[in-house]
């Protein structure tokens, strides 16, 4: 599976839409959504100080999802029901995660081929897309401008230390979560924060009084962070 087999939407903001973008933001949606999900959020961001920024919104493949009774929907990987025994670790779809990791890396390579180097590209995701952002972003072979991980968790956490790329060890991470999230409980976000900080990553942690969603203050904080990491030096 490659980028030619998935749907991709694009938006250029912050300048002349016909001009060559000076930065790119690849946005990965959550389970059951599609690439259009975060277009309104992108339109609320003001990155005009950076210049033209290309937002890339891929849609995940359609696949059966076990936790939803095998119903087919857009998903970056399968999610298995939790074990009734709380002492048993949650099973993860290693193969599905790895396949989508390859797709995400192809999306990053595609931006580079179109003239936006990796160090001017931000990888961003929400929920399942957040998990893919951390999985693929920490393993990307070239340094990225930053990782934005919203309302998700760190997948395959036990493999992160061994598989992470030295190129992205200093890449800044914007990590945010809702304190009342019933879908991905805030503790999973806190675990991701703690693991990443223990490994030496620079994590900008934010928690908001919301459920599994995005709020205005989060968008404002993200806007400020993006202006900082995409500032021309």
MOCOR-V835698 format. One record per residue. N is the residue number from 1. SS is DSSP state (h for helix, s for strand, l for the rest). BURIAL is 1 if it has 24 or more other ideal C-beta (glycine too) atoms within 12 Angstrom, else 0. D_CENTER is the distance of its C-alpha to the mean C-alpha in Angstrom with 1 decimal. Layout:
BEGIN
n-><N | N>
ss-><SS | SS>
burial-><BURIAL | BURIAL>
d_center-><D_CENTER | D_CENTER>
END
This chain:
BEGIN
n-><1 | 2 | 3 | 4 | 5 | 6 | 7 | 8 | 9 | 10 | 11 | 12 | 13 | 14 | 15 | 16 | 17 | 18 | 19 | 20 | 21 | 22 | 23 | 24 | 25 | 26 | 27 | 28 | 29 | 30 | 31 | 32 | 33 | 34 | 35 | 36 | 37 | 38 | 39 | 40 | 41 | 42 | 43 | 44 | 45 | 46 | 47 | 48 | 49 | 50 | 51 | 52 | 53 | 54 | 55 | 56 | 57 | 58 | 59 | 60 | 61 | 62 | 63 | 64 | 65 | 66 | 67 | 68 | 69 | 70 | 71 | 72 | 73 | 74 | 75 | 76 | 77 | 78 | 79 | 80 | 81 | 82 | 83 | 84 | 85 | 86 | 87 | 88 | 89 | 90 | 91 | 92 | 93 | 94 | 95 | 96 | 97 | 98 | 99 | 100 | 101 | 102 | 103 | 104 | 105 | 106 | 107 | 108 | 109 | 110 | 111 | 112 | 113 | 114 | 115 | 116 | 117 | 118 | 119 | 120 | 121 | 122 | 123 | 124 | 125 | 126 | 127 | 128 | 129 | 130 | 131 | 132 | 133 | 134 | 135 | 136 | 137 | 138 | 139 | 140 | 141 | 142 | 143 | 144 | 145 | 146 | 147 | 148 | 149 | 150 | 151 | 152 | 153 | 154 | 155 | 156 | 157 | 158 | 159 | 160 | 161 | 162 | 163 | 164 | 165 | 166 | 167 | 168 | 169 | 170 | 171 | 172 | 173 | 174 | 175 | 176 | 177 | 178 | 179 | 180 | 181 | 182 | 183 | 184 | 185 | 186 | 187 | 188 | 189 | 190 | 191 | 192 | 193 | 194 | 195 | 196 | 197 | 198 | 199 | 200 | 201 | 202 | 203 | 204 | 205 | 206 | 207 | 208 | 209 | 210 | 211 | 212 | 213 | 214 | 215 | 216 | 217 | 218 | 219 | 220 | 221 | 222 | 223 | 224 | 225 | 226 | 227 | 228 | 229 | 230 | 231 | 232 | 233>
ss-><l | l | h | h | h | l | l | s | s | s | s | s | s | l | l | l | l | l | l | l | l | l | s | s | s | s | s | s | l | l | l | l | l | l | h | h | h | h | h | h | h | h | h | h | l | l | l | l | l | l | l | l | s | s | s | s | s | s | l | l | l | s | s | s | s | h | h | h | l | l | s | s | s | s | l | l | l | l | s | l | l | l | l | l | l | l | l | l | l | l | l | s | l | h | h | h | h | h | h | h | h | h | h | h | h | h | h | h | h | h | h | h | h | l | l | l | l | h | h | h | s | s | s | s | s | s | l | h | h | h | h | h | h | h | h | h | h | h | h | l | l | l | l | l | l | s | s | s | s | s | l | l | l | l | l | l | h | h | h | h | h | h | h | l | l | h | h | h | l | l | l | l | s | s | s | s | s | s | l | l | l | l | l | l | l | h | h | h | h | h | h | h | h | h | h | h | h | h | l | l | l | l | s | s | s | s | s | s | l | l | l | l | l | l | l | h | h | h | h | h | h | h | h | h | h | h | h | h | h | l | l | l | l>
burial-><0 | 0 | 1 | 0 | 0 | 1 | 0 | 1 | 0 | 1 | 1 | 1 | 1 | 1 | 0 | 0 | 0 | 0 | 0 | 0 | 1 | 1 | 1 | 1 | 1 | 1 | 1 | 1 | 1 | 1 | 1 | 1 | 1 | 1 | 1 | 0 | 1 | 1 | 0 | 0 | 1 | 1 | 0 | 0 | 1 | 0 | 1 | 0 | 0 | 1 | 1 | 1 | 1 | 1 | 1 | 1 | 1 | 1 | 1 | 1 | 1 | 0 | 1 | 0 | 1 | 0 | 0 | 0 | 0 | 0 | 0 | 0 | 1 | 1 | 1 | 1 | 1 | 1 | 1 | 0 | 0 | 0 | 0 | 0 | 0 | 0 | 0 | 0 | 0 | 1 | 0 | 1 | 1 | 0 | 0 | 1 | 1 | 1 | 1 | 1 | 1 | 1 | 1 | 1 | 1 | 1 | 1 | 1 | 1 | 1 | 1 | 0 | 0 | 0 | 0 | 1 | 0 | 1 | 1 | 1 | 1 | 1 | 1 | 1 | 1 | 1 | 1 | 1 | 1 | 1 | 1 | 1 | 1 | 1 | 1 | 1 | 1 | 1 | 1 | 1 | 0 | 1 | 1 | 1 | 1 | 1 | 1 | 1 | 1 | 1 | 1 | 1 | 1 | 1 | 1 | 1 | 1 | 0 | 0 | 1 | 0 | 0 | 1 | 1 | 1 | 0 | 0 | 1 | 0 | 0 | 1 | 1 | 1 | 1 | 1 | 1 | 1 | 1 | 0 | 0 | 1 | 0 | 1 | 1 | 0 | 1 | 0 | 1 | 1 | 1 | 1 | 1 | 1 | 0 | 1 | 1 | 0 | 0 | 1 | 0 | 1 | 0 | 1 | 1 | 1 | 1 | 1 | 1 | 0 | 1 | 0 | 1 | 1 | 1 | 1 | 0 | 0 | 1 | 1 | 0 | 1 | 1 | 1 | 0 | 1 | 1 | 1 | 0 | 1 | 1 | 0 | 0 | 0>
d_center-><19.3 | 17.9 | 16.5 | 20.0 | 19.8 | 16.9 | 17.1 | 15.4 | 15.9 | 16.1 | 17.2 | 18.7 | 19.2 | 21.0 | 24.0 | 26.0 | 23.9 | 26.3 | 25.7 | 23.6 | 20.2 | 20.0 | 16.2 | 13.3 | 9.8 | 7.9 | 6.2 | 5.3 | 7.8 | 9.3 | 12.4 | 15.3 | 13.9 | 13.6 | 12.5 | 14.8 | 13.2 | 11.5 | 14.4 | 16.4 | 13.9 | 13.7 | 17.5 | 17.9 | 16.6 | 19.4 | 18.6 | 22.2 | 23.0 | 20.7 | 22.1 | 20.8 | 17.0 | 15.7 | 12.7 | 11.8 | 11.0 | 11.5 | 12.8 | 12.6 | 16.1 | 18.5 | 19.5 | 21.4 | 19.7 | 22.0 | 21.2 | 22.1 | 25.4 | 24.3 | 23.7 | 21.9 | 18.8 | 15.6 | 13.4 | 11.3 | 13.7 | 16.7 | 16.9 | 20.4 | 22.5 | 22.9 | 26.2 | 29.1 | 29.8 | 27.5 | 28.5 | 26.9 | 23.3 | 20.8 | 20.9 | 17.7 | 17.5 | 17.5 | 18.5 | 16.0 | 13.1 | 14.8 | 15.5 | 12.0 | 11.1 | 14.0 | 12.9 | 9.6 | 12.0 | 14.5 | 12.4 | 12.1 | 15.8 | 16.6 | 15.7 | 17.9 | 20.6 | 20.6 | 21.3 | 18.2 | 18.0 | 15.0 | 16.0 | 15.6 | 12.1 | 8.9 | 5.5 | 3.4 | 2.5 | 5.9 | 8.1 | 8.0 | 4.8 | 3.9 | 6.5 | 5.7 | 3.3 | 6.5 | 8.7 | 8.6 | 8.0 | 10.8 | 12.9 | 12.8 | 16.5 | 16.4 | 15.3 | 12.4 | 12.9 | 10.1 | 6.7 | 5.6 | 5.1 | 7.1 | 9.8 | 8.8 | 10.3 | 10.7 | 11.9 | 15.0 | 15.5 | 19.0 | 18.2 | 15.8 | 18.8 | 20.6 | 17.8 | 15.8 | 16.6 | 19.1 | 17.8 | 14.6 | 16.5 | 17.0 | 13.7 | 13.0 | 10.2 | 10.0 | 9.8 | 11.3 | 13.0 | 15.9 | 19.2 | 20.5 | 17.6 | 19.6 | 16.8 | 14.7 | 17.3 | 16.7 | 18.3 | 15.4 | 13.3 | 16.4 | 16.7 | 13.3 | 14.5 | 17.9 | 17.0 | 14.9 | 17.8 | 20.3 | 19.0 | 19.4 | 16.0 | 16.1 | 14.2 | 14.6 | 14.7 | 15.4 | 16.8 | 18.1 | 20.9 | 19.1 | 18.1 | 15.0 | 14.3 | 13.8 | 16.9 | 18.7 | 18.8 | 15.0 | 14.8 | 17.7 | 16.3 | 13.0 | 15.5 | 17.6 | 15.0 | 13.8 | 17.5 | 18.1 | 15.7 | 16.5 | 20.2 | 22.6 | 24.4>
END
